Structures are given as structure tokens and as C-alpha cells.
Amino acid sequence: MKINLSKSADKAIVAVEGRLDTVSAPDFEHEVKHLISQGENRFVLDLSDLEYVSSAGLRCILVLAKEAKSQGGGISCCRLQGLVKQVFDVSGFSSMIPVFDSLEGALNAM
């Protein structure tokens, strides 16, 4: 897994590549908790290059959503593809976390 970070106004864009699974989930969680400790509370997860997400990865996204909300912010996801989109739909994450087709849509909605 690779994480690319960028900013757009007051939002942190977290682009995740590869697999978000049992092996990589702790790294993802550490990275986003570090961002929260730095004062970030509004996140857009760009998942266009995420190939696979496991239940451990979903748990980390849920932890991020709860932490961001407790800090007065929130998260949204964008550009889900293939299996990742299916997992979000089947697990109900698409109804819990706003999902957008484009990065611009996710940024503008927050």
C-alpha cells in the first residue's frame, strides 16, 4: 500500500494505492491519526488506485470517520473502482460515508 497526501483548502486528500488489508491497515491508521494530531479533521479519501479493501481496512476507515467527527470534521470517499466499490456497497459503507464519483465532487460537498 502507498499513501499520497495533499491538501485542498482545509481538507486533507488521502490517496490510497494498492491493498488496504490486515498487513497495511495499521500503517494507514497510524498515518491518519498523525494527521488528526496535527489538527486535520476534514478528509477526502481518493480510492481510485485502491485494488482491494478487507474488513481490517474498512475498520480503519470507520475509525478515521469517528475520529474526524469527534474533532468537528468528517470524511468522504471518491472514485471507488471495481471490487472496492462492491465491498463498500455490500458492507453498507456507501450509506454511512458519503461516496462521490469525482474528487471535485467530494471536495465541494464538504
ABEGO torsion letter per residue (X at the ends): XBBBBBBBEABBBBBBBEBBBAAAAAAAAAAAAAAAAAGBABBBBBAAABABBBAAAAAAAAAAAAAAAAAGBEBBBBGBBEAAAAAAAAAGAAAABBBBABAAAAAAAX
